[in-house]
Amino acid sequence: MTEVIDRADGECGELVLRRSGADLEVIADGMFLMDTRDGRSERLLVTAAADQLRPDASMVIGGLGVGFSLRAALDHPGVGEVVVVEREPAVIDWNRTGPLREVHGDALADERVRLVRDDLVHWLSQSAGHERFDALCLDIDNGPDWTLSEGNAALYDAAGLELLAAQLRVGGLLAVWSAHSSQAFTGLLREHFDEVRVLDIPVPRGEPDVIWLARN
């Protein structure tokens, strides 16, 4: 049985938070976006990156989601400051004071977290050259070929990768989550980064989730 908990207007259309059995789901403009059923690949997005970084690393997480990635970052011994960029006020509210708060143990209240309410592409463009980080972890779409908005597509082309690389410290790491593989995106990463790894994460149904790890 599915129960609608809340509805809100969002940047990508109507956002719906609903309960399905013991789990919570977020629907964006009628399209399934995320849920609390598993989260292995969302956690691995940040832990695989953090495992390769210096101690007390600074990390940007693009997309708050249901908080799995943020919780994993805070629990990793090598991660210091975490900047979370989320454009949807409803997603922030559901994580800060709503039902999603229990999923990640109130991770937004951690003093190491800086929450930025902004579109990631806009924030990166505005902050370019002002701050650099050890890792950028992107989980704002269903993949490079399946974005939630037309503006997000700018992150996955050549200019977008140059913008992302400019935010990284020397030896920094870019991590990108996707619900499906993309040979074109893999090839583009290899044109802009010296080292590219592709991780396939099995899921209960359908093709594996994918995480790209790229660094210079």
C-alpha positions as CSV (number, residue, x, y, z in Angstrom):
1,M,0.0,0.0,0.0
2,T,1.3,3.4,-1.0
3,E,0.6,6.5,1.1
4,V,1.3,10.1,0.0
5,I,3.0,12.0,2.8
6,D,3.6,15.3,1.1
7,R,3.5,17.2,-2.2
8,A,5.4,20.3,-3.2
9,D,6.2,22.3,-6.3
10,G,9.8,21.9,-7.3
11,E,12.3,23.0,-9.9
12,C,11.7,19.8,-11.9
13,G,7.9,19.7,-11.5
14,E,5.8,18.3,-8.7
15,L,7.7,16.5,-6.0
16,V,5.9,13.8,-4.0
17,L,7.1,12.0,-0.9
18,R,5.3,8.8,-0.3
19,R,5.5,5.7,1.9
20,S,5.5,2.3,0.3
21,G,5.4,-0.4,3.1
22,A,8.4,0.3,5.3
23,D,10.2,2.5,2.7
24,L,10.0,6.1,1.5
25,E,10.0,7.2,-2.1
26,V,10.5,10.5,-3.9
27,I,8.8,11.1,-7.2
28,A,9.7,14.0,-9.4
29,D,7.2,15.2,-12.0
30,G,5.7,11.7,-12.2
31,M,9.1,10.0,-12.5
32,F,10.6,7.8,-9.8
33,L,13.7,9.5,-8.4
34,M,14.9,7.8,-5.3
35,D,13.9,5.6,-2.3
36,T,15.2,4.2,1.0
37,R,15.3,0.6,0.0
38,D,19.0,0.0,-0.5
39,G,21.4,2.8,-1.0
40,R,24.5,0.7,-1.6
41,S,25.5,2.5,-4.7
42,E,24.8,6.0,-3.2
43,R,27.0,5.2,-0.3
44,L,29.7,3.8,-2.5
45,L,29.7,7.0,-4.5
46,V,31.4,8.8,-1.6
47,T,33.2,5.9,0.2
48,A,35.0,4.8,-3.0
49,A,36.1,8.4,-3.5
50,A,37.1,9.0,0.1
51,D,39.2,5.8,0.2
52,Q,41.6,7.4,-2.3
53,L,41.9,10.8,-0.7
54,R,44.2,12.4,1.9
55,P,42.9,12.5,5.6
56,D,40.5,15.2,6.5
57,A,39.4,15.6,2.9
58,S,36.9,18.2,1.8
59,M,34.0,16.9,-0.3
60,V,31.1,18.3,-2.3
61,I,28.0,16.2,-2.7
62,G,25.7,17.3,-5.5
63,G,22.2,16.2,-4.6
64,L,21.0,15.5,-1.0
65,G,18.6,12.7,-2.0
66,V,17.5,10.7,1.0
67,G,20.8,11.3,2.8
68,F,22.6,8.0,2.1
69,S,25.6,9.7,0.5
70,L,25.9,12.3,3.2
71,R,25.7,9.8,6.0
72,A,28.4,7.7,4.4
73,A,30.6,10.7,4.0
74,L,30.3,11.7,7.7
75,D,30.9,8.1,8.8
76,H,34.1,7.8,6.7
77,P,37.2,8.5,8.9
78,G,39.0,10.3,6.0
79,V,36.3,13.0,5.4
80,G,36.3,16.4,7.0
81,E,34.1,19.2,5.7
82,V,31.1,18.2,3.5
83,V,29.3,20.7,1.3
84,V,25.9,19.5,0.2
85,V,24.3,21.3,-2.8
86,E,20.6,20.8,-3.2
87,R,18.2,22.9,-5.2
88,E,14.8,21.5,-4.0
89,P,13.5,23.2,-0.8
90,A,11.1,20.3,-0.3
91,V,13.9,17.7,-0.3
92,I,15.8,19.8,2.2
93,D,12.8,20.0,4.5
94,W,12.0,16.3,4.3
95,N,15.6,15.6,5.3
96,R,15.9,18.3,7.9
97,T,12.7,18.0,9.8
98,G,10.6,15.4,7.9
99,P,10.5,11.6,7.7
100,L,13.9,11.3,5.9
101,R,15.7,12.7,8.9
102,E,15.5,9.3,10.6
103,V,17.0,7.6,7.5
104,H,20.4,9.3,8.0
105,G,20.4,10.0,11.7
106,D,19.9,13.8,11.4
107,A,23.1,14.1,9.3
108,L,22.3,17.7,8.3
109,A,22.8,18.8,12.0
110,D,26.4,17.7,11.9
111,E,28.8,20.6,12.4
112,R,31.0,19.4,9.5
113,V,28.1,19.9,7.0
114,R,27.5,23.1,5.0
115,L,24.2,23.0,3.2
116,V,23.9,25.1,0.0
117,R,20.4,25.6,-1.5
118,D,21.2,26.2,-5.1
119,D,21.3,24.6,-8.5
120,L,24.6,22.7,-8.8
121,V,25.5,24.0,-12.2
122,H,24.8,27.6,-11.0
123,W,26.7,27.1,-7.8
124,L,29.7,25.7,-9.6
125,S,29.8,28.5,-12.1
126,Q,29.6,31.1,-9.3
127,S,32.2,29.5,-7.1
128,A,34.7,28.6,-9.9
129,G,38.1,29.7,-8.8
130,H,37.1,30.6,-5.3
131,E,37.1,27.2,-3.6
132,R,38.7,23.9,-4.4
133,F,37.8,20.5,-3.0
134,D,39.3,17.1,-2.7
135,A,36.3,15.3,-4.1
136,L,33.1,16.2,-6.1
137,C,30.4,13.5,-5.8
138,L,27.5,14.0,-8.2
139,D,24.1,12.3,-7.7
140,I,21.6,14.8,-9.1
141,D,20.3,12.8,-12.1
142,N,19.5,9.3,-13.2
143,G,22.7,9.4,-15.3
144,P,24.5,11.5,-17.9
145,D,22.0,10.5,-20.5
146,W,18.9,10.8,-18.3
147,T,18.9,14.2,-16.6
148,L,16.1,15.7,-14.5
149,S,16.3,19.0,-16.3
150,E,17.9,20.3,-19.5
151,G,20.2,22.5,-17.5
152,N,21.8,19.5,-15.8
153,A,23.0,18.2,-19.2
154,A,25.7,20.9,-19.1
155,L,27.5,19.0,-16.4
156,Y,28.2,16.0,-18.6
157,D,29.6,17.6,-21.7
158,A,33.2,18.8,-22.3
159,A,32.6,22.2,-20.9
160,G,30.9,20.8,-17.8
161,L,33.8,18.4,-17.1
162,E,36.3,21.3,-17.4
163,L,34.2,23.2,-14.9
164,L,34.1,20.3,-12.5
165,A,37.9,19.7,-12.9
166,A,38.5,23.3,-12.0
167,Q,36.9,22.9,-8.6
168,L,39.2,20.0,-7.7
169,R,42.5,20.3,-5.8
170,V,45.6,18.6,-7.3
171,G,44.9,14.9,-7.1
172,G,41.2,15.5,-6.5
173,L,38.6,13.0,-7.5
174,L,35.3,13.3,-9.5
175,A,32.7,10.7,-8.7
176,V,29.5,10.4,-10.7
177,W,26.5,8.2,-10.0
178,S,24.2,6.7,-12.7
179,A,21.3,4.3,-13.0
180,H,22.8,2.9,-16.2
181,S,26.0,2.7,-18.1
182,S,27.2,5.2,-20.8
183,Q,30.1,4.4,-23.1
184,A,29.9,8.0,-24.5
185,F,30.4,9.5,-21.0
186,T,33.2,7.1,-20.2
187,G,35.0,8.1,-23.4
188,L,34.5,11.8,-22.6
189,L,35.9,11.4,-19.1
190,R,39.0,9.7,-20.5
191,E,39.5,12.7,-22.8
192,H,39.6,15.0,-19.8
193,F,41.1,12.9,-16.9
194,D,44.2,10.8,-16.7
195,E,42.7,8.0,-14.6
196,V,39.1,6.8,-15.0
197,R,37.5,3.8,-13.2
198,V,34.0,2.4,-13.9
199,L,32.3,0.5,-11.0
200,D,29.2,-1.6,-11.7
201,I,27.0,-2.1,-8.7
202,P,24.4,-4.9,-8.9
203,V,20.8,-4.0,-8.0
204,P,17.9,-6.3,-7.2
205,R,16.2,-5.5,-10.6
206,G,17.4,-4.3,-13.9
207,E,20.9,-3.3,-15.1
208,P,23.6,-2.4,-12.5
209,D,24.0,1.1,-11.2
210,V,27.3,2.7,-12.3
211,I,29.8,5.0,-10.6
212,W,32.6,6.7,-12.5
213,L,35.8,7.8,-10.6
214,A,38.0,10.2,-12.4
215,R,41.2,12.1,-11.4
216,N,44.2,13.8,-12.9
